[in-house]
Amino acid sequence: MVKLLGNNACGHLGWVTRYCSICSRKLVIGSNAIYTCPKCGHTLNAYFCLADYNRLHGRCPYCKSELVPI
């Protein structure tokens, strides 16, 4: 789990929260296994949860390249 420090300690997890591109599951960086595509992840904001990573056999559904963990 990401430990919030300083001014952000009483804040929200908005800056470390991502959503799965397929199932829209809420993912917290540091707490959940999050995978992204190195090619199209920056342009499409494509993040995937562990269940969809296994279902896709580790391949991006958009460009068919290998997914990498964050």
C-alpha positions, 0 to 999 in steps of 0.5 A: 500500500502506498503510504500517504505522507505530509499534506496528502496524509489526510487527503484522498487516493485520487493521485494513485488510483487507476481504473482497469480498461476492460472491467473498470475495477478501481486499482490502487498503485502499490496495493493492486497488481497493475499492468500497462502497455509500453507502446499505447499505455500513455496515449490511451491510458490503458491499465489492466488488472491481474484478472484481465492480464491473465485473460489476455495472456499478457498481451495488449488487446490494442497493439498485441505487445507484452504488458508490463507491471507498474 
